[in-house]
Amino acid sequence: MKQSEIVIDAIKGRRSVRSFEEKRVDREIIEEILQAGRYAPSAENRQPWRFIVITNKEMMDDLSRLIKNEIKKLIKHRFIKGFSIKELKEEDTLKFLYAVAYSEKDVIFYNAPVLIFIVTENRLFNDESCACCAENMMIAAHALGLGSCWIGFASILGLNKEIKKKVGIPEGHHISAALVFGYPKTKKQRIAPRKSGLDILKWID
Ligand SMILES: Cc1cc2nc3c(=O)[nH]c(=O)nc-3n(C[C@H](O)[C@H](O)[C@H](O)COP(=O)(O)O)c2cc1C
């Protein structure tokens, strides 16, 4: 296989994984994933990311509970300071959030053994740079035989000062991306449907 094919295969083969084996991930593997993140492009090469790696199950269960509580507040008030979802008016979204908030299971982090917060300061293009970093990490994880998932729900945590302190998010920083990693339970992942090229592509020759 040519190197280009290997890279493109890894990009196309990555799937969001939501079911993990109860197997710890070695620190060296986590470090390799972080290293791939650090090679992402960033505006002005500012490399605006900082990483918080959590492998402590108790802490993750705690955070999962806190997120569910924040979602409950969101459902009740349709708004949390600095965070509103216009889709909350849609019944399907409300039903989905309700199911997540009141589930007994860890439907936030899916019992993954590793959670990584990418945190950054509020500055132009910092979040875009962190998203590049996150994608690098997820592709690297896939290449190393691990599964990953971006947990958008976790960004809610960054709005609560107490939680920010608990996790150690530095002053003036927010969660730009939260990613979980672990060994996937199922090897073959269903491919999420992709929009047809015709719908999303315009050529100007
Ligand atoms: C910004 C962002 C937020 C996401 N948040 C969540 C989430 O909270 N929970 C979840 O299970 N998946 C989440 N995902 C994963 C998407 O659902 C997933 O990428 C999409 O369905 C396409 O599937 P694929 O990653 O397998 O290609 C998120 C993805 C992105 C990029």
The ligand as an SDF file (V2000), in Angstrom:
LIG
                    3D

 31 33  0  0  0  0  0  0  0  0999 V2000
  -18.1540   19.0550   17.6390 C   0  0  0  0  0  0  0  0  0  0  0  0
  -18.6550   17.6410   17.7710 C   0  0  0  0  0  0  0  0  0  0  0  0
  -19.4370   17.2960   18.8630 C   0  0  0  0  0  0  0  0  0  0  0  0
  -19.8660   15.9750   19.0410 C   0  0  0  0  0  0  0  0  0  0  0  0
  -20.5480   15.6290   20.1770 N   0  0  0  0  0  0  0  0  0  0  0  0
  -20.8900   14.3500   20.3820 C   0  0  0  0  0  0  0  0  0  0  0  0
  -21.4890   13.9500   21.6300 C   0  0  0  0  0  0  0  0  0  0  0  0
  -21.6790   14.7470   22.5600 O   0  0  0  0  0  0  0  0  0  0  0  0
  -21.8150   12.6380   21.7930 N   0  0  0  0  0  0  0  0  0  0  0  0
  -21.5870   11.7070   20.7930 C   0  0  0  0  0  0  0  0  0  0  0  0
  -21.9040   10.5370   21.0080 O   0  0  0  0  0  0  0  0  0  0  0  0
  -21.0170   12.0530   19.6070 N   0  0  0  0  0  0  0  0  0  0  0  0
  -20.6480   13.3350   19.3860 C   0  0  0  0  0  0  0  0  0  0  0  0
  -20.0120   13.6940   18.2100 N   0  0  0  0  0  0  0  0  0  0  0  0
  -19.7300   12.6690   17.1770 C   0  0  0  0  0  0  0  0  0  0  0  0
  -20.6610   12.7980   15.9560 C   0  0  0  0  0  0  0  0  0  0  0  0
  -21.9510   12.3600   16.3010 O   0  0  0  0  0  0  0  0  0  0  0  0
  -20.0690   11.9870   14.7920 C   0  0  0  0  0  0  0  0  0  0  0  0
  -18.8100   12.4970   14.4420 O   0  0  0  0  0  0  0  0  0  0  0  0
  -20.9690   11.9830   13.5450 C   0  0  0  0  0  0  0  0  0  0  0  0
  -22.1830   11.3450   13.7940 O   0  0  0  0  0  0  0  0  0  0  0  0
  -20.2880   11.3030   12.3390 C   0  0  0  0  0  0  0  0  0  0  0  0
  -19.9340    9.9790   12.6630 O   0  0  0  0  0  0  0  0  0  0  0  0
  -18.4200    9.4620   12.5510 P   0  0  0  0  0  0  0  0  0  0  0  0
  -17.5780   10.2870   13.5080 O   0  0  0  0  0  0  0  0  0  0  0  0
  -18.4560    8.0180   12.9320 O   0  0  0  0  0  0  0  0  0  0  0  0
  -17.9500    9.6640   11.1440 O   0  0  0  0  0  0  0  0  0  0  0  0
  -19.5620   15.0040   18.0390 C   0  0  0  0  0  0  0  0  0  0  0  0
  -18.7870   15.3670   16.9190 C   0  0  0  0  0  0  0  0  0  0  0  0
  -18.3110   16.6500   16.7990 C   0  0  0  0  0  0  0  0  0  0  0  0
  -17.4100   16.9910   15.6320 C   0  0  0  0  0  0  0  0  0  0  0  0
  1  2  1  0
  2  3  1  0
  2 30  2  0
  3  4  2  0
  4  5  1  0
  4 28  1  0
  5  6  2  0
  6  7  1  0
  6 13  1  0
  7  8  2  0
  7  9  1  0
  9 10  1  0
 10 11  2  0
 10 12  1  0
 12 13  2  0
 13 14  1  0
 14 15  1  0
 14 28  1  0
 15 16  1  0
 16 17  1  0
 16 18  1  0
 18 19  1  0
 18 20  1  0
 20 21  1  0
 20 22  1  0
 22 23  1  0
 23 24  1  0
 24 25  2  0
 24 26  1  0
 24 27  1  0
 28 29  2  0
 29 30  1  0
 30 31  1  0
M  END
$$$$
